[in-house]
Amino acid sequence: MINDIINYFAQFGLTGLFTASFLAGSVLPLGSEVLYTILYFKDIDPWLLLIVASTGNWLGSMTNYWIGTHGKWQWITKYLKVPQKKVEKHFTYIHKYDYYMALLCWLPIIGTPIAIALGFLRSDVKRVTVLMFVGKFLRYSVLSLLLYFYN
């Protein structure tokens, strides 16, 4: 099943990578690293791969930020069944570091909630935008370096 999804996106090359990276950066649990690796070894320009994957993933996370701007406290406790004290604890931590947390939006599992929380807390969108892109770019840069040295 997963191989089928990866192969589906791979047939579209950079467009597939952009789409998979966007979805991976959004609320959908999809990884783009395997597809990135496949395309890397198809001799596609590594810089182009880096820009396309970083941009797609960044836009997916910015979508999460936008979703967060429309959130309400009551939804978190009511629909997600998260206790109010736990919500306050996590939001206090994120608010403490504010837009610098955007550098961590590339992390699996916690990156999406961080991006949503930044939107929810109305963190400075300009700073979040820049730092989030830097984090995504560094993520794929490290992957590219690992692939380069492996090759």
N, C-alpha and C positions, 0 to 999 in steps of 0.2 A: 504494500500500500504506500509506504513512505517512498520507496524507490519509484513508484509510478508517479507520485507527485513531483519528485525531483526531476525525473525524466521529462515530465510534461513541461515544466518551466525551462528546462535546459534546451528544449527544441526551439525556444524563442530567443535564445542568446541573451543579449544585454537587456532586452525588453523583459524577458522572463526573470532575469536577475533583479531588475528594478522592482518588478511586481512582487517577487518573493521577499525581497528585502523590505519593501513597504509593509507587507503583511506581517513579517517577522517583527517589525518595529511597532506594529499596532497591537490591538488586544488579542489577536489570533496567535495561538501557540505554534508558530512555524519558524524553523531555523533556516538561515540562508547560507550558512558556512559551507555545507556540502556542495550546494550548487555553485557557489563562488569557486570552490576548489576544482570542480569539474570544468568550469569555464576557464579557469587559470591554465589548466593543462591542455586546453584547446588552442593555446597560443593567441589568446585575445590580449590586446595591450593591457598590461597590469594596471597602468594608471587609469585607463578607462574603466576597468573593473572596479577599482578603488572608488572612483568618483560616483559611478552609477550605484554601487551597493551602499555607499555612505549616504548618498542623497535619498535613495528610496527608504532606507532604514530611518533616517532623520525625519523624513516627512511622515512616516508611520508613527513615530513618537510624538511629533507635533500634533498629529491627529488626537493622540491620547491627551496631550495638554489641552487641546480645544474641548475634548469631552469633559475634562476636569472643570473647565470654566463654567460648565452648565450643571455641575453637580450640586447637590444639597446635602447637608449633614444628615437629615432624616433618612435619606435613601441608603446611606452607608449602614446605619444601624438597623433599619427596617428590612431592606431587601438583601443585604449581604450578611445580616445577622452578626455584625461585629459589635461588641460591647462599646458603649460610649467612651469609657475610660481608656480602652485600648486605642480607639480612633484618636483621641486627644493626645495620647502618648506618642503615637507615630507622627501625627501632624506637627506636634511641638518639635520633634527631632528634625523633621524636614524643614520646618519654618526656621529653625535655628541656623541651618546652613543655606537656606533659601535657594537661589538660582545655581549655586555651586553643585547642588545635588544633580543638576542636569548632566554633569559629566558622567554620572553613574547610570544613566538611562540605557546604556548598552548592555547592562548585566541581565542575564537570564532570570526569569521569575520575578525579580524585584524591580526591574527597569520600567515595566509598564505602570505599576502602581506609583512609582516615583513621578513619572511624567504626568499621570492623572492628578496626583496630589499637588504638583507644582501649578497646574492649571486651576485646581480647586482653591489654592491659596493665593491665586492671582499674582504669582511671582513675575517679576519684570520679563515680559515676553521677548524683548530684544536680547537680554542677557541669556535667557534660557535658550533661545534660538541658536546663538553663537556657541555656547558651551555644550549644548546637546550635539551640535554638528561636530564639534571638536572631539567629543567622546566617541561618536560613531566612526569618525574618520580614523581615530587612533586604533579602534577595534579592528577595522579592516586592514589598517596598515600593519599591525602585528601579524594578522593572518597572512598577509602578502609576504612579509619577511620570513615567516616560518615556511611558507611554500617555496620561496626562493631558495632558502638554504636546504630544503629537502630535495629540491630538484637538482 
